[in-house]
């Protein structure tokens, strides 16, 4: 890794500082920092009072020497509020120029609250600035030091005229008020102290954006992106060609900063925030990522459960069947095995021995056939368990190695895989147990019976 590139350890420490004192904002912190390193912009979607502006300010402190600009936009906002006042001296020379120092064209990180409420004159100027990092000032087009713009809105725009501007925000993060689990922590939250020194310089940003072009798109990640395109089509989501290319660059940035030279499936955890058009679509895309990309669905194993229950029921039937000798035969049997013993001992001896003697005996062929039927199901189930154990170790290892995957997502995947492993292990243990039980059925070597019909397992 180049000396100018931020190390995974430095990024983890930086994200920990950014997240300090922000409750339930692990995803938003990581997505904002990753987008900034990739040269993309972030849109925070949620109600007022959910730390959107605080997150933007912390993003500014992540970069050394970064100038910050913040403005609340309304339909009455004028260009001068964002781009600076007109230069009177330039007007005297018949030049239409703005004094941009201290305004958006000279900022590295900017926060635009209620960004979609601005008028068309402001939005049109912002389009070029966001996309090209340039600002038209009079007859000249000036380069800007912009790293990233964090926009905020209470709701997604529905006006078609705003869609081009909405598309400039690659990462769209729903934010909500903290949940019940964090409410006490919110009440006890202490004021945050001064910010630590910034960890990243402009050279680090430039190194990341230059170095990511050498990161390959791994075959599994490519397959996952094809699957994502199918999923987006099924959800009737419109994803532009530009957005697909931007997403790939974001994935490459993530892989590079993790210390890898190719994109892996785990990196696609960011995809729901780039493909969803509405906040309510994010959970469905996250479920797709968990089920299809990480292959970490909650395993119900319905067919295997039915198989286990069918074998257990069959053993219950066969284990309780008694010899058909009639009452006289049973009484004669009891007398022959211990009537002369003491009363206390006789009762126990007759009860135990009689139970064994009156149980139905089976041919060796019958017992072997039942055990083989159980093995036919238990063997692939055990192989599936071992495969799942290996897969779980690989997935959890990849998640732990990633700089960017939020802890809540790691915990969710771990819980899913652990639940699936426990379900499958329990079913395998029950199968193995019923196999042993069938093998313990009483055998009469003199019986020549035929192999029993296979146990019927409901579809």
Backbone torsions as a table, in degrees:
resi	resn	phi	psi	omega
1	UNK	NA	135.6	-179.0
2	UNK	-61.3	148.9	-179.5
3	UNK	-62.3	-27.9	-178.5
4	UNK	-77.9	-20.8	-178.7
5	UNK	-72.3	140.6	174.7
6	UNK	-68.0	138.2	179.4
7	UNK	-78.8	156.6	175.2
8	UNK	-56.4	-38.0	179.6
9	UNK	-64.4	-41.6	179.4
10	UNK	-65.4	-38.7	179.6
11	UNK	-67.2	-40.0	178.3
12	UNK	-62.8	-43.0	179.2
13	UNK	-64.9	-38.9	-179.9
14	UNK	-65.9	-44.1	179.4
15	UNK	-66.0	-34.7	177.1
16	UNK	-63.1	-40.0	178.0
17	UNK	-68.3	-41.0	179.4
18	UNK	-64.1	-34.9	-176.0
19	UNK	-83.4	-16.5	-176.8
20	UNK	-56.3	123.1	179.4
21	UNK	83.2	-3.8	174.5
22	UNK	-101.9	119.1	-175.9
23	UNK	-90.8	133.4	176.1
24	UNK	57.4	39.5	-179.6
25	UNK	-125.1	25.6	-178.8
26	UNK	-61.9	-44.0	-179.8
27	UNK	-65.1	-46.0	-176.7
28	UNK	-62.8	-41.3	179.7
29	UNK	-61.6	-48.6	-177.4
30	UNK	-66.9	-41.2	-179.5
31	UNK	-66.9	-38.4	179.9
32	UNK	-66.1	-44.9	-179.5
33	UNK	-68.2	-41.8	179.3
34	UNK	-63.3	-43.4	178.8
35	UNK	-61.7	-40.8	-180.0
36	UNK	-63.7	-43.8	178.6
37	UNK	-64.3	-30.1	179.3
38	UNK	-84.7	-4.0	-178.4
39	UNK	76.9	26.6	-179.6
40	UNK	-112.1	172.2	-176.7
41	UNK	-114.1	153.9	-173.5
42	UNK	-120.7	138.7	174.5
43	UNK	-116.3	122.6	177.1
44	UNK	-98.9	123.3	-174.1
45	UNK	-114.8	114.2	179.6
46	UNK	173.0	174.3	-176.9
47	UNK	-71.4	165.9	176.6
48	UNK	-62.8	157.5	175.5
49	UNK	77.8	23.9	-179.0
50	UNK	-116.2	27.6	171.8
51	UNK	68.2	28.0	178.7
52	UNK	-68.7	-47.0	-179.8
53	UNK	-68.0	-34.8	178.3
54	UNK	-63.3	-38.6	178.3
55	UNK	-63.6	-41.3	178.9
56	UNK	-63.9	-40.6	179.5
57	UNK	-65.1	-38.1	178.2
58	UNK	-68.5	-33.2	176.3
59	UNK	-63.4	-38.9	178.2
60	UNK	-61.7	-39.4	-178.8
61	UNK	-72.4	-9.4	177.5
62	UNK	-76.5	-12.2	-176.0
63	UNK	-122.2	126.3	-178.2
64	UNK	-64.8	131.2	176.0
65	UNK	71.5	11.0	-178.0
66	UNK	-75.3	126.8	175.4
67	UNK	-84.1	145.0	-172.7
68	UNK	-118.4	142.1	177.0
69	UNK	-135.8	136.6	-178.8
70	UNK	-139.5	137.3	178.7
71	UNK	-154.1	139.8	172.0
72	UNK	-93.0	122.9	-176.7
73	UNK	-98.0	143.5	173.9
74	UNK	-135.3	174.6	178.5
75	UNK	-69.3	-10.9	178.3
76	UNK	-98.3	-1.5	-179.8
77	UNK	-62.9	146.0	179.7
78	UNK	-117.5	156.4	-177.6
79	UNK	-54.4	-32.8	-179.0
80	UNK	-58.6	-29.7	-178.8
81	UNK	-67.9	-27.3	-178.0
82	UNK	-102.9	-40.6	-169.4
83	UNK	-106.0	-4.2	177.6
84	UNK	101.0	158.4	-178.9
85	UNK	-75.0	161.5	177.1
86	UNK	-69.3	143.8	177.6
87	UNK	-81.7	116.3	179.6
88	UNK	-66.6	-36.5	178.7
89	UNK	-63.9	-39.9	178.0
90	UNK	-66.6	-36.7	179.1
91	UNK	-63.0	-34.6	177.9
92	UNK	-62.4	-26.9	178.3
93	UNK	-99.2	18.5	179.0
94	UNK	61.7	35.6	175.4
95	UNK	-117.7	136.5	-179.1
96	UNK	-101.2	89.4	-176.1
97	UNK	-129.0	155.6	-179.6
98	UNK	-110.3	151.9	172.1
99	UNK	-89.9	98.5	-168.9
100	UNK	-90.7	-9.8	-175.9
101	UNK	-61.1	127.3	-178.7
102	UNK	88.4	-0.8	179.8
103	UNK	-113.6	-177.4	-173.2
104	UNK	-52.6	-41.0	-178.5
105	UNK	-63.3	-13.8	179.0
106	UNK	-111.4	8.2	-177.8
107	UNK	-90.9	150.3	173.7
108	UNK	-93.5	-39.3	176.7
109	UNK	-128.3	132.9	-178.2
110	UNK	-132.0	148.2	175.3
111	UNK	-121.5	119.1	179.2
112	UNK	-115.3	106.1	-178.3
113	UNK	-85.1	143.3	-176.4
114	UNK	50.7	51.6	-169.1
115	UNK	-63.3	-28.4	-175.7
116	UNK	-85.3	-0.5	178.0
117	UNK	-88.4	-4.9	178.9
118	UNK	-70.0	157.5	-179.8
119	UNK	-80.3	171.4	-173.9
120	UNK	-63.6	-32.3	-179.9
121	UNK	-62.3	-42.0	179.2
122	UNK	-71.7	-44.3	-177.5
123	UNK	-63.1	-39.4	179.1
124	UNK	-64.4	-39.5	177.4
125	UNK	-68.8	-34.9	179.5
126	UNK	-68.0	-31.7	-178.8
127	UNK	-55.7	-48.6	-179.3
128	UNK	-67.5	-41.1	-177.7
129	UNK	-64.6	-42.9	-178.7
130	UNK	-69.4	-41.5	-172.7
131	UNK	-83.3	-42.1	-173.6
132	UNK	-102.8	-10.1	-173.7
133	UNK	58.8	37.5	179.7
134	UNK	-134.9	154.1	-179.6
135	UNK	-133.7	127.7	178.6
136	UNK	-79.8	109.1	-179.4
137	UNK	-118.4	99.0	-174.8
138	UNK	68.4	-130.4	-179.4
139	UNK	-86.1	-6.7	-175.6
140	UNK	-106.4	149.6	172.8
141	UNK	-109.5	116.4	-173.2
142	UNK	-101.3	140.5	172.5
143	UNK	-72.2	143.9	178.3
144	UNK	-116.4	156.3	179.0
145	UNK	-86.3	16.2	-171.9
146	UNK	-59.3	127.1	172.9
147	UNK	-94.3	-51.6	-177.8
148	UNK	-160.4	146.3	172.5
149	UNK	-108.6	130.3	173.5
150	UNK	-103.2	114.3	176.6
151	UNK	-99.0	157.0	178.5
152	UNK	-138.3	144.1	178.8
153	UNK	-153.7	150.4	176.1
154	UNK	-80.1	-24.5	-177.0
155	UNK	-152.4	155.1	179.7
156	UNK	-74.7	136.0	-179.4
157	UNK	-67.5	142.3	177.1
158	UNK	-108.0	-11.7	-180.0
159	UNK	-71.6	127.0	-179.8
160	UNK	-59.2	-29.8	-178.4
161	UNK	-66.8	-19.2	-178.2
162	UNK	-96.1	-4.5	-173.0
163	UNK	-66.1	-36.4	178.8
164	UNK	-63.2	-40.3	178.8
165	UNK	-71.2	-39.7	177.9
166	UNK	-60.1	-35.7	-178.2
167	UNK	-70.3	-16.8	179.1
168	UNK	-70.2	-16.1	178.8
169	UNK	-95.1	101.7	-177.0
170	UNK	-66.0	-43.3	-175.7
171	UNK	-104.0	123.5	-178.7
172	UNK	-121.4	115.0	-170.2
173	UNK	-114.7	114.7	173.0
174	UNK	-70.1	133.9	174.4
175	UNK	-126.9	143.9	-177.6
176	UNK	-137.5	169.0	174.9
177	UNK	-61.7	153.0	-177.6
178	UNK	-62.4	149.6	-179.7
179	UNK	-79.6	177.4	-177.7
180	UNK	-60.8	-34.3	-177.0
181	UNK	-64.4	-25.4	-177.4
182	UNK	-106.1	6.4	-173.5
183	UNK	-66.2	-42.7	178.5
184	UNK	-63.0	-40.4	177.6
185	UNK	-62.3	-35.8	177.2
186	UNK	-64.2	-42.3	-179.4
187	UNK	-65.5	-32.7	-176.8
188	UNK	-94.5	3.9	-173.6
189	UNK	-65.0	126.2	179.9
190	UNK	-88.4	154.2	176.2
191	UNK	-58.8	143.3	-178.8
192	UNK	-82.2	140.6	179.0
193	UNK	-76.7	-167.9	-179.4
194	UNK	-67.5	152.7	-178.3
195	UNK	-70.5	144.3	173.4
196	UNK	-69.3	160.9	177.4
197	UNK	-57.3	142.9	-179.1
198	UNK	-62.0	145.7	-174.7
199	UNK	-97.9	-23.4	-171.7
200	UNK	-117.9	134.7	174.4
201	UNK	-99.9	173.1	179.4
202	UNK	-62.2	-30.9	179.1
203	UNK	-62.3	-34.6	178.9
204	UNK	-67.0	-41.0	178.5
205	UNK	-63.0	-45.9	-179.9
206	UNK	-64.0	-38.2	-179.7
207	UNK	-66.2	-39.2	178.2
208	UNK	-63.9	-47.6	-176.1
209	UNK	-69.7	-25.7	175.2
210	UNK	-82.0	-40.4	-175.3
211	UNK	-73.2	-24.8	-175.9
212	UNK	-66.6	-19.6	-179.6
213	UNK	-68.2	-17.4	177.1
214	UNK	-91.1	2.6	179.6
215	UNK	-88.6	126.3	-177.8
216	UNK	-82.7	155.4	174.0
217	UNK	-94.4	104.2	-175.6
218	UNK	-59.8	153.3	-177.2
219	UNK	-60.7	-37.4	178.7
220	UNK	-68.8	-39.0	177.3
221	UNK	-66.5	-38.2	178.2
222	UNK	-63.1	-43.5	177.3
223	UNK	-61.4	-39.8	178.8
224	UNK	-64.6	-37.9	178.2
225	UNK	-65.7	-37.7	174.1
226	UNK	-61.4	-41.5	177.1
227	UNK	-64.4	-37.4	177.9
228	UNK	-64.3	-37.4	178.4
229	UNK	-64.1	-40.6	176.9
230	UNK	-63.9	-43.9	179.5
231	UNK	-62.0	-42.1	178.9
232	UNK	-62.6	-40.4	178.8
233	UNK	-64.7	-40.6	178.8
234	UNK	-64.5	-31.6	178.6
235	UNK	-88.7	2.9	179.2
236	UNK	59.2	43.8	177.1
237	UNK	-97.4	137.5	177.4
238	UNK	-96.2	115.2	179.9
239	UNK	-120.8	115.5	-176.1
240	UNK	-71.8	160.5	176.2
241	UNK	-59.6	-39.6	178.7
242	UNK	-61.0	-40.4	-178.8
243	UNK	-67.0	-38.0	176.7
244	UNK	-61.7	-43.5	-179.7
245	UNK	-66.2	-39.3	178.0
246	UNK	-65.3	-38.5	178.4
247	UNK	-62.2	-42.7	178.7
248	UNK	-61.5	-41.1	178.0
249	UNK	-64.6	-36.8	176.8
250	UNK	-64.6	-41.6	178.0
251	UNK	-64.1	-40.9	178.8
252	UNK	-65.8	-38.7	176.6
253	UNK	-60.7	-44.0	-179.8
254	UNK	-62.2	-45.5	-179.6
255	UNK	-63.9	-44.1	-179.0
256	UNK	-60.2	-44.2	-177.6
257	UNK	-73.7	-13.8	174.7
258	UNK	-88.1	-12.9	179.6
259	UNK	98.0	16.8	179.4
260	UNK	-107.7	157.4	179.0
261	UNK	-104.3	10.1	174.8
262	UNK	-152.6	154.2	179.2
263	UNK	-77.7	134.3	177.7
264	UNK	-115.2	162.0	-178.2
265	UNK	-53.8	-34.3	-178.2
266	UNK	-59.3	-27.0	-178.7
267	UNK	-66.4	-19.1	-176.4
268	UNK	-75.3	7.0	175.8
269	UNK	-61.5	-22.8	180.0
270	UNK	-79.8	-17.3	-171.5
271	UNK	-57.6	-41.1	180.0
272	UNK	-57.1	-31.8	-178.1
273	UNK	-79.7	-10.8	179.1
274	UNK	-103.7	-24.2	-175.0
275	UNK	-97.9	-33.9	-178.1
276	UNK	-63.3	138.4	175.9
277	UNK	-93.6	-25.9	179.9
278	UNK	-127.9	148.5	-179.9
279	UNK	-55.7	-35.9	-177.0
280	UNK	-70.6	-9.6	177.8
281	UNK	-87.6	-13.8	-176.9
282	UNK	-62.5	-46.3	-178.8
283	UNK	-57.5	-39.3	179.5
284	UNK	-64.1	-38.8	178.4
285	UNK	-72.2	-33.7	174.9
286	UNK	-65.8	-39.3	176.9
287	UNK	-63.0	-39.2	175.9
288	UNK	-60.0	-43.6	179.9
289	UNK	-61.4	-45.1	-177.7
290	UNK	-68.3	-42.9	-174.6
291	UNK	-79.0	-44.4	-171.3
292	UNK	-96.1	-39.8	-176.0
293	UNK	-84.2	-51.0	179.8
294	UNK	-86.0	-11.0	-176.8
295	UNK	51.8	52.0	-179.5
296	UNK	-125.4	51.8	176.7
297	UNK	-74.7	164.1	173.6
298	UNK	-77.4	111.5	-174.2
299	UNK	-78.0	121.0	177.4
300	UNK	-96.5	-29.0	178.3
301	UNK	51.0	51.4	-174.7
302	UNK	-62.4	-44.9	-177.9
303	UNK	-64.3	-42.5	179.9
304	UNK	-64.7	-37.7	177.2
305	UNK	-61.4	-43.8	178.6
306	UNK	-64.1	-37.5	178.6
307	UNK	-64.0	-46.2	179.7
308	UNK	-60.4	-46.7	-178.7
309	UNK	-63.4	-36.9	179.2
310	UNK	-65.8	-44.1	178.5
311	UNK	-65.6	-41.2	178.9
312	UNK	-63.4	-40.2	178.4
313	UNK	-65.3	-40.9	179.5
314	UNK	-64.1	-40.7	178.0
315	UNK	-66.5	-39.2	178.1
316	UNK	-57.5	-40.7	179.3
317	UNK	-67.3	-51.2	-174.9
318	UNK	-71.1	-30.1	-179.3
319	UNK	-74.7	-19.9	-177.3
320	UNK	-101.0	-6.6	-179.3
321	UNK	-67.1	136.4	-179.7
322	UNK	-108.7	158.3	174.9
323	UNK	-62.5	140.7	-177.7
324	UNK	-91.5	70.5	-177.4
325	UNK	-102.1	-6.4	-176.6
326	UNK	80.3	167.9	-176.9
327	UNK	-66.7	-37.1	-178.7
328	UNK	-65.2	-40.5	179.6
329	UNK	-63.9	-40.2	179.9
330	UNK	-66.1	-39.4	179.9
331	UNK	-66.0	-41.2	178.5
332	UNK	-64.1	-38.3	178.7
333	UNK	-63.4	-43.4	-179.4
334	UNK	-62.3	-41.9	-179.8
335	UNK	-64.7	-30.2	-175.4
336	UNK	-79.5	-9.2	-174.0
337	UNK	-119.5	18.6	173.1
338	UNK	152.2	20.9	-178.4
339	UNK	-66.8	-18.2	-175.6
340	UNK	-83.7	-4.0	-177.0
341	UNK	-79.9	170.9	177.3
342	UNK	-61.6	159.8	-173.0
343	UNK	-62.0	-46.6	-179.4
344	UNK	-64.2	-48.0	-179.9
345	UNK	-66.8	-38.5	-178.3
346	UNK	-60.1	-43.4	-176.6
347	UNK	-59.5	-45.8	-178.4
348	UNK	-70.3	-43.1	-176.8
349	UNK	-64.9	-46.5	179.8
350	UNK	-62.9	-42.2	-178.5
351	UNK	-60.8	-49.0	-177.0
352	UNK	-69.8	-48.9	-174.7
353	UNK	-68.7	-37.6	179.2
354	UNK	-63.5	-40.4	178.8
355	UNK	-59.7	-40.3	-179.7
356	UNK	-70.8	-39.6	-174.1
357	UNK	-74.8	-28.0	-176.0
358	UNK	-93.4	-9.2	176.2
359	UNK	-64.6	143.2	178.7
360	UNK	-65.1	138.4	176.4
361	UNK	-101.1	148.1	-175.8
362	UNK	-121.1	160.1	176.2
363	UNK	-72.9	156.6	177.0
364	UNK	-61.0	-33.7	178.6
365	UNK	-64.3	-40.5	179.1
366	UNK	-62.2	-49.2	-178.1
367	UNK	-62.9	-43.8	-179.3
368	UNK	-64.7	-37.5	-179.9
369	UNK	-65.6	-43.2	178.6
370	UNK	-62.8	-44.8	179.5
371	UNK	-62.0	-38.5	179.2
372	UNK	-67.0	-37.4	178.0
373	UNK	-63.0	-40.4	177.7
374	UNK	-65.7	-43.0	-179.3
375	UNK	-61.9	-33.6	-179.8
376	UNK	-62.3	-26.6	177.3
377	UNK	-95.2	-38.2	-175.1
378	UNK	-68.6	-36.8	-176.3
379	UNK	-62.6	-52.0	177.4
380	UNK	-66.6	-30.3	177.4
381	UNK	-65.8	-40.5	177.8
382	UNK	-67.1	-38.5	177.1
383	UNK	-64.0	-39.2	177.6
384	UNK	-64.0	-39.7	178.4
385	UNK	-61.8	-45.0	-179.5
386	UNK	-66.3	-38.6	176.9
387	UNK	-63.5	-42.4	179.4
388	UNK	-65.6	-36.9	177.6
389	UNK	-62.5	-43.1	177.9
390	UNK	-65.5	-44.5	179.8
391	UNK	-62.1	-43.1	-179.9
392	UNK	-61.7	-41.6	179.1
393	UNK	-63.5	-40.3	179.8
394	UNK	-66.0	-46.3	-177.9
395	UNK	-64.7	-48.7	-178.9
396	UNK	-64.8	-33.8	175.7
397	UNK	-65.5	-41.8	178.7
398	UNK	-65.5	-39.5	178.8
399	UNK	-65.6	-42.5	-178.9
400	UNK	-66.6	-32.5	-178.4
401	UNK	-77.8	-19.9	-178.0
402	UNK	-73.2	135.4	175.6
403	UNK	-71.7	-29.6	-163.8
404	UNK	-100.7	-27.2	-175.4
405	UNK	-61.2	124.4	-176.9
406	UNK	-67.3	145.0	178.3
407	UNK	-53.6	-40.4	178.7
408	UNK	-59.9	-35.7	178.4
409	UNK	-69.4	-42.1	176.9
410	UNK	-59.3	-42.8	-179.8
411	UNK	-64.9	-38.1	179.0
412	UNK	-65.0	-44.5	179.3
413	UNK	-64.8	-43.6	179.4
414	UNK	-59.8	-43.1	-179.5
415	UNK	-64.2	-41.1	178.7
416	UNK	-63.0	-50.4	-177.9
417	UNK	-64.7	-39.7	179.5
418	UNK	-63.7	-42.0	178.8
419	UNK	-64.0	-41.6	179.3
420	UNK	-65.1	-41.7	179.3
421	UNK	-64.1	-42.4	179.8
422	UNK	-66.1	-39.7	178.2
423	UNK	-62.1	-48.5	-177.5
424	UNK	-68.0	-40.7	179.7
425	UNK	-63.4	-39.8	179.5
426	UNK	-64.8	-40.7	180.0
427	UNK	-68.1	-40.4	177.1
428	UNK	-62.1	-42.7	179.3
429	UNK	-62.5	-40.1	178.2
430	UNK	-65.6	-40.1	177.6
431	UNK	-62.1	-46.4	-179.9
432	UNK	-63.0	-36.7	178.6
433	UNK	-65.4	-43.2	-179.9
434	UNK	-71.1	-28.4	173.8
435	UNK	-63.1	-44.2	177.0
436	UNK	-63.5	-38.6	-179.6
437	UNK	-64.4	-43.7	177.2
438	UNK	-61.2	-39.1	-179.6
439	UNK	-66.3	-19.2	-178.6
440	UNK	-92.7	1.6	177.7
441	UNK	-60.1	144.4	178.7
442	UNK	-60.2	134.1	-177.8
443	UNK	-114.3	135.5	173.1
444	UNK	-112.1	110.6	-175.7
445	UNK	-62.8	-20.5	-178.0
446	UNK	-79.2	-16.3	-178.3
447	UNK	-77.7	138.5	-178.3
448	UNK	-113.0	17.2	-169.4
449	UNK	-50.2	169.8	179.4
450	UNK	-90.1	163.2	176.5
451	UNK	-63.8	135.7	-178.1
452	UNK	-70.1	158.0	174.7
453	UNK	-64.4	143.1	-179.8
454	UNK	-57.1	148.6	175.2
455	UNK	-64.9	131.9	-178.4
456	UNK	-83.0	124.4	179.0
457	UNK	-109.0	121.3	-177.8
458	UNK	-61.7	142.4	-179.7
459	UNK	-69.9	NA	NA
